[in-house]
């Protein structure tokens, strides 16, 4: 068996395909970073669960954060943009100016929304919040408005770190973020006299602030001046003149990514708005937020799978080794998810680690069971995403995400009309159905376009 596997991999390498070991060495640090970042989201719920009125705070935080992410969507692809466009020191300035204008506009619009009556109107009339949950969400957004600025700075310098081959610092900064949030959770009960909205926001914004500071300072310490480091890399690569970067070219590259993330970031507000109209909105929102958060911790390594075809995809499309690696990871994640969902492990994590109530922990297991199919859907989507990004066919990304959204809306409307007893499961079913529809579209695109498209 081992001999047959060795012969198989040798044949793949003969066609220029990467070995399993090579892919693992490239991918594991990226997967670790994704896991470290997303695990903090469970810490947020764990901290809020230790405060008075935890269901209200968890629900308000989930809704406020989801609305903030809608505004943040234009700047969520900065890391990929920096890595792709700053291929020469002469392109650095234009990329920096263009991204700065986008980030400044996003922060300004979000600040106006947060500090005017518009935020309360959106939370109440669009997302269905009322009473204390509404008040807490409005207060949280007045602090969360600074989050897109911090994340944009972090992602810009993270892109440079990848370009400078000092990416391990990104993981180190993520570890520091986890440590900060963990300490905040440990001592949050001593701070319970402060408003819950303030504590939730400081826990969230403070963590990314620490991460950003480490990345910015570390980039300078490890690599020196950015222009000087880029000049060294240009000399090493032998590239005399870069591919000319113009602002129209930047717009053509960046706009489809903005549309894609904008569509993606309305998913959670729409789902939360639908769940907020259930018979027990606070309980339903809390169960869904906690369960989905735990599930995404398990699935987080799949978020970086697009990096494999980005690096190893070839013009002839011979990607058997990449597909095998991605499928193997999907199977592994599905097994872990099943272990958590179909045993008491999920309940124990939620009840004793995160600290949610018995009722929330019990109901969350139903959502986790549905998520056992997600690893295969996410792996498929990320594989095709990587190829489309590599070949700069980004127009298909937003189309697939739009199909995802339309499917989500249909399923959400249909299921909520039935007034389900376990409404939190509706949120998971909507998101899973949308992912399945997107995967089918991307599969169709691959059959129709990718086989005859050159990089």
C-alpha positions as CSV (number, residue, x, y, z in Angstrom):
1,X,0.0,0.0,0.0
2,X,2.7,2.4,1.0
3,X,4.7,1.5,-2.2
4,X,1.7,2.1,-4.4
5,X,1.1,5.5,-2.8
6,X,4.7,6.4,-3.3
7,X,4.6,5.4,-7.0
8,X,1.4,7.4,-7.4
9,X,2.9,10.6,-5.9
10,X,6.0,10.1,-8.0
11,X,3.9,10.0,-11.1
12,X,2.2,13.2,-10.1
13,X,5.5,15.0,-9.5
14,X,6.7,13.9,-12.9
15,X,3.9,16.1,-14.3
16,X,5.0,19.0,-12.1
17,X,2.4,18.5,-9.4
18,X,3.3,19.1,-5.8
19,X,3.7,16.3,-3.3
20,X,1.5,15.8,-0.3
21,X,4.4,16.9,2.0
22,X,5.1,20.0,0.0
23,X,1.4,21.1,0.1
24,X,1.2,20.4,3.8
25,X,4.3,22.5,4.6
26,X,2.9,25.3,2.6
27,X,-0.7,25.1,3.9
28,X,-0.4,24.2,7.6
29,X,0.9,27.6,8.7
30,X,-2.0,29.3,6.8
31,X,-4.5,26.9,8.3
32,X,-3.1,27.5,11.8
33,X,-3.4,31.3,11.4
34,X,-7.1,30.9,10.3
35,X,-7.8,28.6,13.2
36,X,-6.2,31.0,15.7
37,X,-8.1,34.0,14.4
38,X,-11.5,32.3,14.4
39,X,-11.2,30.6,17.7
40,X,-11.4,34.1,19.4
41,X,-15.0,34.3,18.2
42,X,-15.9,31.5,20.6
43,X,-14.0,33.4,23.3
44,X,-16.3,36.4,22.7
45,X,-19.4,34.4,23.4
46,X,-17.7,32.8,26.4
47,X,-17.0,36.2,27.8
48,X,-20.5,37.6,27.2
49,X,-22.0,34.4,28.8
50,X,-20.4,35.4,32.1
51,X,-22.2,38.8,32.2
52,X,-25.7,39.6,33.3
53,X,-28.3,39.0,30.6
54,X,-26.0,36.9,28.4
55,X,-28.7,36.0,25.8
56,X,-29.3,39.7,25.2
57,X,-25.6,40.6,24.9
58,X,-24.7,37.6,22.7
59,X,-27.7,38.4,20.4
60,X,-26.9,42.1,20.2
61,X,-23.2,41.5,19.6
62,X,-23.9,39.0,16.8
63,X,-26.2,41.5,15.0
64,X,-24.0,44.6,15.5
65,X,-21.0,42.7,14.3
66,X,-22.8,41.4,11.3
67,X,-24.0,44.9,10.3
68,X,-20.4,46.2,10.8
69,X,-19.1,43.5,8.5
70,X,-21.5,44.6,5.8
71,X,-19.9,48.1,5.8
72,X,-16.4,46.4,6.0
73,X,-16.9,44.3,2.9
74,X,-15.1,46.6,0.5
75,X,-11.8,46.2,2.4
76,X,-11.9,42.5,3.3
77,X,-9.7,41.5,0.3
78,X,-6.8,43.9,1.0
79,X,-4.3,41.1,1.9
80,X,-4.9,39.3,-1.4
81,X,-4.8,42.6,-3.3
82,X,-1.4,43.6,-1.7
83,X,0.1,40.3,-2.5
84,X,-1.1,40.3,-6.1
85,X,-0.5,43.9,-7.1
86,X,2.6,45.0,-5.2
87,X,4.8,42.8,-7.4
88,X,7.4,45.7,-7.7
89,X,8.4,48.7,-5.7
90,X,7.1,51.0,-8.4
91,X,3.5,49.7,-7.8
92,X,3.6,50.2,-4.1
93,X,2.6,53.8,-4.0
94,X,-0.4,53.5,-6.3
95,X,-1.7,50.5,-4.5
96,X,-1.3,52.3,-1.1
97,X,-3.1,55.4,-2.3
98,X,-6.0,53.5,-3.9
99,X,-6.5,51.3,-0.8
100,X,-6.3,54.2,1.5
101,X,-9.1,56.0,-0.3
102,X,-11.3,52.9,-0.1
103,X,-10.6,52.4,3.6
104,X,-11.2,56.0,4.4
105,X,-14.5,56.0,2.7
106,X,-15.6,52.9,4.5
107,X,-14.7,54.2,7.9
108,X,-16.4,57.5,7.3
109,X,-19.7,55.9,6.1
110,X,-19.8,53.5,9.0
111,X,-19.0,56.3,11.5
112,X,-21.9,58.4,10.2
113,X,-24.2,55.4,10.5
114,X,-23.1,54.5,14.0
115,X,-23.4,58.0,15.5
116,X,-26.7,59.0,13.8
117,X,-30.2,57.6,14.1
118,X,-29.6,55.4,11.1
119,X,-28.1,52.6,13.1
120,X,-31.1,52.3,15.4
121,X,-33.4,52.4,12.4
122,X,-31.5,49.6,10.7
123,X,-31.4,47.4,13.8
124,X,-35.1,47.9,14.5
125,X,-36.8,48.0,11.2
126,X,-34.5,45.9,9.1
127,X,-33.1,43.4,11.6
128,X,-36.0,43.2,14.0
129,X,-34.3,44.1,17.3
130,X,-36.3,45.6,20.1
131,X,-35.9,46.6,23.7
132,X,-32.6,46.1,25.5
133,X,-31.1,44.1,22.6
134,X,-31.7,47.1,20.3
135,X,-30.0,49.5,22.8
136,X,-27.0,47.3,23.3
137,X,-26.5,46.8,19.5
138,X,-26.6,50.6,18.9
139,X,-24.0,51.2,21.7
140,X,-21.7,48.4,20.4
141,X,-21.6,49.8,16.8
142,X,-20.4,53.2,18.1
143,X,-17.1,51.4,19.1
144,X,-17.0,48.8,16.4
145,X,-16.9,51.5,13.7
146,X,-13.1,51.7,14.1
147,X,-12.7,47.9,13.5
148,X,-12.5,48.1,9.6
149,X,-9.6,50.6,9.9
150,X,-7.6,48.4,12.2
151,X,-8.2,45.3,10.1
152,X,-7.3,47.1,6.9
153,X,-3.9,48.2,8.3
154,X,-3.3,44.7,9.6
155,X,-4.2,43.1,6.3
156,X,-2.1,45.5,4.3
157,X,1.0,44.7,6.3
158,X,0.2,41.0,6.4
159,X,0.2,41.1,2.6
160,X,3.6,42.7,2.7
161,X,4.8,40.0,5.2
162,X,3.8,37.3,2.7
163,X,5.5,39.2,0.0
164,X,8.7,39.5,2.1
165,X,8.6,35.8,3.1
166,X,8.2,36.6,6.8
167,X,4.6,35.3,7.1
168,X,5.2,33.4,10.5
169,X,4.8,36.8,12.2
170,X,1.2,36.8,11.1
171,X,0.5,33.7,13.1
172,X,2.5,35.2,16.1
173,X,0.3,38.3,16.0
174,X,-2.8,36.1,15.9
175,X,-1.6,34.2,19.0
176,X,-1.2,37.5,20.8
177,X,-4.8,38.4,19.9
178,X,-6.0,35.1,21.4
179,X,-4.1,35.7,24.6
180,X,-5.6,39.2,24.9
181,X,-9.1,37.9,24.4
182,X,-8.6,35.0,26.8
183,X,-7.3,37.2,29.5
184,X,-10.3,39.5,28.9
185,X,-12.6,36.6,29.3
186,X,-10.9,35.5,32.5
187,X,-11.2,38.9,34.2
188,X,-14.5,40.0,32.6
189,X,-16.5,39.2,35.7
190,X,-14.4,41.7,37.7
191,X,-15.5,44.3,35.1
192,X,-19.2,43.5,35.2
193,X,-20.0,46.9,36.6
194,X,-19.2,48.4,33.2
195,X,-21.8,48.3,30.4
196,X,-21.9,45.0,28.6
197,X,-21.9,46.8,25.2
198,X,-18.6,48.5,26.2
199,X,-17.0,45.2,27.3
200,X,-18.1,43.3,24.2
201,X,-16.7,46.0,21.9
202,X,-13.4,46.4,23.8
203,X,-12.9,42.7,23.8
204,X,-13.4,42.6,20.0
205,X,-11.6,45.8,18.9
206,X,-8.8,45.5,21.4
207,X,-7.8,42.0,20.2
208,X,-7.4,43.2,16.6
209,X,-5.7,46.3,17.8
210,X,-3.0,44.2,19.5
211,X,-2.7,42.1,16.4
212,X,-2.3,45.1,14.1
213,X,0.3,46.7,16.3
214,X,2.5,43.6,16.3
215,X,2.2,43.2,12.5
216,X,3.0,46.8,11.8
217,X,6.0,47.0,14.2
218,X,7.2,43.5,13.2
219,X,7.2,44.4,9.5
220,X,9.6,47.2,10.2
221,X,11.8,45.3,12.6
222,X,12.1,42.2,10.4
223,X,12.4,43.8,7.0
224,X,13.4,47.4,7.4
225,X,11.9,50.1,5.2
226,X,9.3,48.8,2.8
227,X,10.7,50.4,-0.3
228,X,14.2,49.1,0.5
229,X,12.9,45.6,1.0
230,X,10.9,45.7,-2.2
231,X,14.0,46.9,-4.1
232,X,16.0,43.9,-2.8
233,X,13.3,41.5,-3.9
234,X,13.1,43.1,-7.3
235,X,16.8,42.7,-7.7
236,X,16.7,39.1,-6.6
237,X,13.9,38.3,-9.1
238,X,15.7,40.0,-11.9
239,X,12.6,42.0,-12.7
240,X,13.6,45.3,-14.2
241,X,10.2,46.8,-15.0
242,X,7.0,45.8,-13.4
243,X,3.6,45.1,-15.1
244,X,2.2,48.6,-15.4
245,X,-0.4,49.3,-12.6
246,X,-2.9,52.0,-13.4
247,X,-5.9,53.1,-11.4
248,X,-8.3,51.7,-14.0
249,X,-6.5,48.4,-13.8
250,X,-6.8,48.5,-10.0
251,X,-10.5,49.1,-10.2
252,X,-11.0,46.2,-12.7
253,X,-9.1,44.0,-10.3
254,X,-10.6,45.1,-7.0
255,X,-14.3,45.8,-7.9
256,X,-15.4,42.2,-8.4
257,X,-13.8,41.3,-5.0
258,X,-15.7,44.2,-3.3
259,X,-19.0,43.0,-4.8
260,X,-18.3,39.4,-3.7
261,X,-17.5,40.3,-0.1
262,X,-20.4,42.8,0.0
263,X,-22.8,40.0,-1.0
264,X,-21.2,37.6,1.4
265,X,-21.5,40.0,4.3
266,X,-25.2,40.4,4.0
267,X,-25.7,36.7,4.7
268,X,-25.6,36.9,8.4
269,X,-27.7,40.1,8.8
270,X,-30.4,38.5,6.6
271,X,-30.3,35.2,8.6
272,X,-30.3,37.1,11.9
273,X,-33.2,39.3,10.7
274,X,-35.1,36.1,9.8
275,X,-34.3,34.4,13.1
276,X,-35.2,37.6,15.0
277,X,-38.8,37.1,13.9
278,X,-39.1,33.6,15.5
279,X,-41.2,32.9,18.6
280,X,-38.2,33.3,20.9
281,X,-35.8,35.7,19.1
282,X,-33.2,36.1,21.8
283,X,-32.9,32.4,22.5
284,X,-32.9,31.5,18.7
285,X,-30.2,34.1,17.9
286,X,-28.0,33.0,20.8
287,X,-28.3,29.3,19.9
288,X,-27.4,30.0,16.3
289,X,-24.6,32.4,17.1
290,X,-23.0,30.0,19.6
291,X,-23.4,26.8,17.4
292,X,-22.3,28.5,14.2
293,X,-19.3,30.0,15.9
294,X,-18.1,26.7,17.3
295,X,-18.7,25.0,13.9
296,X,-16.7,27.6,12.1
297,X,-13.8,27.1,14.5
298,X,-13.7,23.5,13.3
299,X,-14.0,24.5,9.7
300,X,-11.6,27.4,9.8
301,X,-8.7,25.5,8.2
302,X,-10.8,25.3,5.0
303,X,-10.9,29.1,4.7
304,X,-7.3,29.1,3.3
305,X,-7.7,26.3,0.8
306,X,-7.9,28.7,-2.1
307,X,-4.2,29.4,-1.5
308,X,-3.3,25.9,-2.8
309,X,-4.5,26.3,-6.4
310,X,-3.4,29.9,-6.2
311,X,0.2,28.6,-5.8
312,X,0.2,25.3,-7.6
313,X,-2.5,25.6,-10.4
314,X,-1.0,25.1,-13.9
315,X,-2.2,26.1,-17.3
316,X,-2.9,22.6,-18.3
317,X,-5.2,22.1,-15.3
318,X,-3.5,19.0,-14.0
319,X,-4.4,19.5,-10.4
320,X,-5.0,15.9,-9.2
321,X,-2.7,16.2,-6.2
322,X,-4.3,19.5,-5.1
323,X,-7.7,18.0,-5.3
324,X,-6.6,14.9,-3.3
325,X,-5.1,17.0,-0.6
326,X,-8.2,19.2,-0.3
327,X,-10.5,16.2,-0.3
328,X,-8.5,14.5,2.4
329,X,-8.7,17.7,4.6
330,X,-12.5,17.9,4.0
331,X,-12.9,14.3,5.2
332,X,-10.8,15.0,8.3
333,X,-12.8,18.1,9.2
334,X,-16.1,16.3,8.6
335,X,-15.0,13.6,11.0
336,X,-14.1,16.1,13.7
337,X,-17.4,17.9,13.2
338,X,-19.4,14.7,13.5
339,X,-17.5,13.8,16.7
340,X,-18.5,17.1,18.2
341,X,-22.1,17.1,16.9
342,X,-23.1,13.5,17.6
343,X,-21.5,12.9,20.9
344,X,-21.5,14.8,24.2
345,X,-18.3,16.6,23.3
346,X,-20.2,19.5,21.7
347,X,-22.4,20.0,24.7
348,X,-19.4,19.8,27.0
349,X,-17.5,22.4,25.0
350,X,-20.4,24.8,24.9
351,X,-21.6,24.3,28.5
352,X,-18.3,24.1,30.4
353,X,-15.7,25.8,28.1
354,X,-17.7,28.6,26.5
355,X,-20.1,28.7,29.5
356,X,-23.5,28.9,27.8
357,X,-26.6,27.7,29.5
358,X,-27.9,24.2,29.5
359,X,-30.7,25.1,27.1
360,X,-28.5,26.9,24.6
361,X,-25.9,24.1,24.7
362,X,-28.5,21.4,24.1
363,X,-30.2,23.2,21.2
364,X,-26.9,24.0,19.6
365,X,-26.2,20.4,18.9
366,X,-28.9,20.3,16.2
367,X,-27.2,23.1,14.3
368,X,-23.8,21.4,14.6
369,X,-25.2,18.1,13.1
370,X,-26.3,20.0,10.0
371,X,-22.9,21.5,9.6
372,X,-21.3,18.1,9.1
373,X,-21.8,18.5,5.3
374,X,-20.1,21.9,5.3
375,X,-16.5,20.7,5.0
376,X,-17.1,19.3,1.5
377,X,-19.0,22.3,0.3
378,X,-16.4,24.7,1.6
379,X,-13.5,22.7,0.2
380,X,-15.2,22.6,-3.3
381,X,-15.8,26.3,-3.2
382,X,-12.3,27.3,-2.1
383,X,-10.7,25.1,-4.7
384,X,-12.6,26.8,-7.6
385,X,-12.1,30.2,-6.0
386,X,-8.3,29.7,-6.0
387,X,-8.3,28.7,-9.7
388,X,-10.5,31.7,-10.6
389,X,-8.3,34.1,-8.7
390,X,-5.2,32.7,-10.2
391,X,-6.6,33.1,-13.7
392,X,-8.1,36.5,-12.8
393,X,-11.7,35.4,-13.7
394,X,-13.1,37.3,-10.7
395,X,-16.3,38.1,-12.5
396,X,-17.5,34.5,-11.7
397,X,-16.8,34.9,-8.0
398,X,-19.5,37.5,-7.4
399,X,-22.0,35.7,-9.7
400,X,-21.6,32.6,-7.6
401,X,-22.0,34.5,-4.4
402,X,-25.2,36.1,-5.8
403,X,-26.6,32.7,-6.6
404,X,-25.7,31.7,-3.0
405,X,-27.7,34.7,-1.6
406,X,-30.8,34.1,-3.8
407,X,-30.9,30.5,-2.6
408,X,-30.5,31.6,1.0
409,X,-33.4,34.0,0.7
410,X,-35.7,31.4,-0.8
411,X,-34.9,28.8,1.8
412,X,-35.1,31.3,4.7
413,X,-38.5,32.6,3.6
414,X,-39.9,29.1,3.0
415,X,-38.8,27.6,6.3
416,X,-39.7,30.6,8.5
417,X,-43.2,30.6,7.0
418,X,-43.6,27.2,8.5
419,X,-42.9,28.6,12.0
420,X,-40.4,25.9,13.0
421,X,-40.0,24.8,16.6
422,X,-36.2,24.8,16.4
423,X,-35.7,28.0,14.5
424,X,-31.9,28.1,15.0
425,X,-31.6,25.2,12.6
426,X,-33.2,27.4,9.9
427,X,-30.1,29.6,9.9
428,X,-27.8,26.7,9.3
429,X,-30.0,25.2,6.6
430,X,-30.1,28.5,4.7
431,X,-26.4,29.0,4.7
432,X,-25.7,25.4,3.7
433,X,-28.2,25.5,0.9
434,X,-26.6,28.6,-0.4
435,X,-23.2,27.1,-0.3
436,X,-24.4,24.1,-2.2
437,X,-26.0,26.3,-4.9
438,X,-22.7,28.3,-5.3
439,X,-20.7,25.0,-5.6
440,X,-22.9,23.8,-8.4
441,X,-22.5,27.1,-10.2
442,X,-18.7,27.0,-9.8
443,X,-18.7,23.4,-11.1
444,X,-20.6,24.5,-14.1
445,X,-18.1,27.4,-14.7
446,X,-15.2,25.0,-14.4
447,X,-16.7,22.7,-17.1
448,X,-17.6,25.6,-19.4
449,X,-14.8,28.1,-19.0
450,X,-11.7,26.9,-17.1
451,X,-10.7,24.1,-19.4
452,X,-10.2,26.5,-22.3
453,X,-8.9,29.6,-20.4
454,X,-5.2,30.3,-20.0
455,X,-3.7,32.2,-17.1
